[in-house]
Structures are given as structure tokens and as C-alpha cells.
């Protein structure tokens, strides 16, 4: 076979996914809610789905265990992690501190481009809240936080916030679905934007911490009702 023909054939042969790519796809499925908390994951099924050997799947699952998005249980195997009420509240406590720091640093490093992005995203958030559009509301809320994090100029902080955020996303749309929570969030984001716009880093930190405190209180209240 000529080198030209072999080269053409090589282009048509799909490249096997790496362990990192497999991990990215499983993680995305978990965060989208395609794979639900408690759902079992098997190496055999995942290897067949991604058309790879079990080795990259095994490595991917190990990484997701480190990220605490999946859990391995004796006699059960690997399942998508289910947050307990205690874990959920603890994560929100940690998120309060981290996002307060995010708001403070973002205000200190804010530029015109990111400020405009935040204002535009806030408008989209408000529109979604008025329509009761929870899925798009959550996407815009995520975009708002990502814009803030970019301004912090701290990869370490970004990694920590993302880790907590991903674990909280195991609850799906639980917090946004709490009656009145989206509407309250719009007011909180508006106050945060005002503090950032005037360069008041201390106020921005306090407002963002209070925002998470309100979420925590709403979640705790909803958990108490679900237990009753």
C-alpha cells in the first residue's frame, strides 16, 4: 500500500479516547444530570459506550473518586455520589467563605470587559427568573460565577471553587427550585454588581457571603420539611 493511501486510511480511523477524555465525558454526564445520584457505573458498560478498553475507564473512575463525584461501595460497586443533608450543608458553609473571597478579589481586579459580561448575565438571569426557566437560570448563574472567578487571577482559588461547585451540582436544581429563591437571588446579584461597580471589595465579599447564607438557610428549611 502506498504511503498516500495509508495516510488517508489513518485519517478515517477514529482515535481512541484517552482516560482524561473519558473522565471529562463521564463528569459532564453527571453534572448535566444524565447520570443520576445513586446510579451504578460499570467499567464494562462505559467501555462499550466509549468504545475503549477498560483501562481508561478505570483511570477515569479513579479520578472521579478523587473529585468525590462517584463513590465505590463494597458489594455494590461504583455509583454516582449522593450527598447527605450533612454534606450538603457543610459544602455550603465552605462555599460561603470561598465565594466571599472570590467577590473581594474579583472586585479588586475587575475590568470593563468582565463588568459588562456580569451585567449582561445578570439581565439574562432576571429574564429566566421571570419566566421560571430553571435550567437556563442555572446556566447563567454558572456563567456569572465563572466571570467573577476569572477576575480573581488565582488558579488555586478557581480549582477549589470548581471542586465545591461540581459536588453541589449533584443536587441538580434543588436550590433554584425552592419557591422564591430565584427572585431573591436576582436582588442579591444586583446588590453584588453595585458593590463591584463602585469598587467596594469589602461590601462585595459581605454581600456574596450573605447570598450563600440565604441559600444555606433555604436548603436547611427544605431539608427539614423533606424529613417531616
C-alpha positions, 0 to 999 in steps of 0.5 A: 500500500502506498504511503498516500493511501495509508495516510488517508486510511489513518485519517478515517480511523477514529482515535481512541479516547484517552482516560482524561477524555473519558473522565471529562465525558463521564463528569459532564454526564453527571453534572448535566444530570444524565447520570443520576445520584445513586446510579451504578457505573460499570467499567464494562458498560462505559467501555462499550459506550466509549468504545475503549478498553477498560483501562481508561475507564478505570483511570477515569473512575479513579479520578472521579473518586478523587473529585468525590463525584462517584463513590465505590461501595463494597458489594455494590460497586461504583455509583454516582455520589449522593450527598447527605443533608450533612454534606450538603450543608457543610459544602455550603458553609465552605462555599460561603467563605470561598465565594466571599473571597472570590467577590473581594478579589474579583472586585479588586481586579475587575475590568470593563470587559468582565463588568459588562459580561456580569451585567449582561448575565445578570439581565439574562438571569432576571429574564429566566427568573421571570419566566421560571426557566430553571435550567437556563437560570442555572446556566447563567448563574454558572456563567456569572460565577465563572466571570467573577472567578476569572477576575480573581487571577488565582488558579488555586482559588478557581480549582477549589471553587470548581471542586465545591461547585461540581459536588453541589451540582449533584443536587441538580436544581434543588436550590433554584427550585425552592419557591422564591429563591430565584427572585431573591437571588436576582436582588442579591446579584444586583446588590453584588454588581453595585458593590463591584461597580463602585469598587467596594471589595469589602461590601462585595465579599459581605454581600456574596457571603450573605447570598450563600447564607440565604441559600444555606438557610433555604436548603436547611428549611427544605431539608427539614420539611423533606424529613417531616 
